Each structure stands twice: as C-alpha cells, then as structure tokens.
Amino acid sequence: MNIKTIWDNKASIIKGAKNNLIRTEAIEDLAETRLAICDACPHKSKDCAPLIKHCCALCGCSLAWKTRVPEQACPENRWPSLNIE
C-alpha cells in the first residue's frame, strides 16, 4: 500500500482500527463472516506492513481492520460493502 492510497483511505483505516479496539457484537459478527471468507482466499498474505498479522495481497489492507469496516468491500467481490451502523 502506497502513501497516496493510505491518505485516500485514512478515514476507513482509522474506523477499522477503532472498531478493532472498541468491539461491538454487530461488527464482530460481520468481521467473523468476512474473515472466514478471507481465510479461504489465495490473496490472504502474511507479507504485510510491520505489526499487521494478515493482509490482503490485492489491496494491502489489514484484514483485522478492513473486515471491521462495514462500508469496505473485498477488492475481488468476495464480500460486499454494507451500511449496518
């Protein structure tokens, strides 16, 4: 993920980090469903930025954060964006 991509997605990155720290049942249910899909995806990677355990090799996002942002979608359309809040 390059600096421009990070800057363009800063609001979603912050929301994902917040939702990872302050967990709600709805967000955790969503993340669990999405992470199960990511676990079976060939693009799930451990070759990530420092301190990130698993990321998407297509977009470079932390899976722990991206899966906890309802408005985010899988770059390969394996799971959609939602508005649950």
Secondary structure, DSSP 8 states (H G I E B T S, - for coil): --HHHHHHTHHHHHHHHHHHHS--HHHHHHHHHHHHHHHT-TTEES--STT-S-EETTT--BHHHHTT-TT---TTSSS------
